[in-house]
Each structure stands twice: as C-alpha cells, then as structure tokens.
Amino acid sequence: MNAHSNLQILACGAASDLCQAVAQVASGERSASEEIEASIRAADGAASRHAFVRRFDAMARATASAVD
C-alpha cells in the first residue's frame, strides 16, 4: 500500500469512532474496560462472525484494565 492510500483509509468514518473513544477514555467520560467490552460484543455479533481468525480478548481486557 502506498502512503496516499493509507491516508485515505485513516480519513474515513471508522477512524473518527476510534478517536472519539480515545478522547472519552482520556477525559474520564468512559473507561477503557467499557470500550473494550463494547468492541468484544461487536466482534461476537453475526456481522463479525467470520472476520477474525484469532482473537485476543483476555489480552485486550488486561490492557484496558491497566489503562483504567
């Protein structure tokens, strides 16, 4: 991939959701644990059923807990 393509990808709506989540955690509005649980629920959903070869939920939860 070239750098221009990567900039296009980062400029899409999905990145703003991640940026918003980071801002909410940084401001104390939400906890990292709440955010990771929402992400895990989304990954468990039907739309994501075949999206992941391997998940690291325990590592993600431990990292979120350390951030909190």
Secondary structure by P-SEA (a helix, b strand, c coil): ccaaaaaaaaacaaaaaaaaaaaaaaaccccaaaaaaaaaaaaaccccccccccccaaaaaaaaaaac
